[in-house]
Amino acid sequence: MTDTWLIVGLGNPGAEYAHNRHNVGQMVLDELASRIGSGFKSHKSRAQVLEGRLGIGGPRVVLAKPLSYMNVSGGAVSALCKFYDIEPGHVIAVHDEIDIPFNTVKLKLGGGEGGHNGLRDISKALATKDYLRVRVGVGRPPGRMDTADYVLKDFSGSEKKELPFLIDSAADAAEALVREGLLAAQQQFHPAKTP
């Protein structure tokens, strides 16, 4: 097993989905790629991949954006784990999360998928739920709007103003997971509960 980390940005392929709430995971990966200073290349695992290090001499990471639709992300993730010899504990899925408010980032290891079909497919493909998640809050749909319709819409005008900060924060959180581990990263990114 290598010390390499696989950071996967979930989303749907194609320009029509690029700015949807559902694609925020891939937006975070683009930010990480710009920090590494390199671009994505096609990989036989049906994903766009970038291999690099977080900082000079930093941890080795593989950034991946599956080319499949969100609901079948697991195949690419599983193939990349095999190709790079990465255990599920070194996999970080970056995804949209309706159960936390917009502009919030939360981190966790394992647990349920909360109805997120992309996560469900990854859990099935890896035969475990014990991989890390960077949950990027997109908030709940307003009124009676269907969840699927909501996540497949672009961010609102006011959200777009805040979006760069959210993406930046989620990228920082992914880096913190790799560099410092889950507990230290959670202490950094989860707001302290008031008594």
Buried (B, 14 or more C-beta within 10 A) or exposed (E): EEEBBBBBBBBBBEEEBBBBBBBBBBBBBBBBBEBBEEEBEEBEBBBBBBBBEBEEEEBBBBBBBBBBBBEBBBBBBBBBBEBBEBBBBBBBBBBBBBEBEBBBBBBEBEEEBBEBBBBBBBBBBBEBBBBBBBBBBBBBBEEEEEEEEBBBBBBBEEBEEEBEEBBBBBBBBBBBBBBEEBEEBBEBBBEEEEE
